[in-house]
């Protein structure tokens, strides 16, 4: 097997073969999820705890569904009402959870590096469901599966990632993944929403949407992350849409068969024209949501297999 990870904390340290192995496994679960009996038992007897310190709809729902479809006992904790509000530290929370002997821990946290810290303190497999501005690995993997299924390949494509790059963990994970798979990546957005070291990531950077979208095979729009902004990053929503919102005129510069993506939730009329978002011939946004469940099933199953193997080895050692 080529997926050897103990945790899924980010894309940065995954090898291309490991990424491909996970996507191949997820591909099988797409067909499974479209079938009648959506129940397997590969996680039977295992406990999955979801800890979301930030609000989430898509990611939390799909992780919960993924675990249940694989037969795990799934518990989702309301972290806003947890002991953390009473002053408990993240380490204390980790130690408390560890004493309950979970097998899979799914964590979303507003601070970059918090999930990695938790992973060092527990004896189960940890999946990063998004940490600060750092990474969101399962989002990049579901985006990759969506692209691979739509385009028939995941290499040597031109991908334009557009919008609020600076605050986006989705952009960071996608840059790592698409770069490992030998794609040409363009970051498109206003200078105020572009990371200072963007050019060092092996990508092209532009603030001109038409130039950025020229002959692109994939157009990935990002949400304006106002909750992470503390100043005037954009003059106005109207001006932002005029310059950087995706509409039919701007998309005309991309390849004729270019697909349109968005990780959600969408701000229609700000980041993307609503009609375009719903265009079944161009938009794969609903496909991304569907791929999310399959990818999270594959990720948890592979980590569970590695966890069982490590425990068996320890028991015999």
Secondary structure, DSSP 8 states (H G I E B T S, - for coil): -----S-B--STT--HHHHHHHHHHHHHHHHHHHSS-----TTTT-EEEEEESS--SHHHHHHHHHHHHTT-EEEEEEGGGSGGGGT--HHHHHHHHHTTT-SEEEEEESSTTHHHHHHHH-SSEEEEEEETTTB-HHHHHHHHHHHHHHHS-SSS-EEEEES--TT-HHHHHHHHHHHHTT-EEEEES-GGGS-TTGGGGS-EEES-HHHHHTT-SEEEE----GGG--S-SSS-HHHHHHHHSB-HHHHTTS-TT-EEEE-S---BTTTB-HHHHT-TTTB-HHHHHHHHHHHHHHHHHHHHHHHHHHHHHHHH-
